[in-house]
């Protein structure tokens, strides 16, 4: 069996460096967790409004009507453009 590579000496960090790194990691995890929690609330609030779903049909009239309804809903809920895109994707029937 050939020898494994990449298992040589590793550098050790001091206790202070280790704590500093772990504090940064904890803050990053907390930040991501908070963002996920906020987005879950946004999605739950959006779904509670019972948004119109879009199902592809022949012709553009139904697509235009769906877009108007979605824009009115987003304006009412005062969602930023970035959130609007994410939420509109959830309202498209597959």
Residue pairs with C-beta under 8 A, 6 or more apart in sequence:
13 21
39 86
42 79
42 83
42 87
43 87
43 90
45 77
46 77
46 79
46 87
46 90
47 90
49 73
49 77
51 69
51 70
51 73
51 87
51 91
52 66
52 69
52 70
52 73
52 91
53 91
53 92
53 93
54 62
54 63
54 66
54 91
54 92
54 93
55 93
57 63
70 84
70 88
70 91
74 84
74 87
79 87
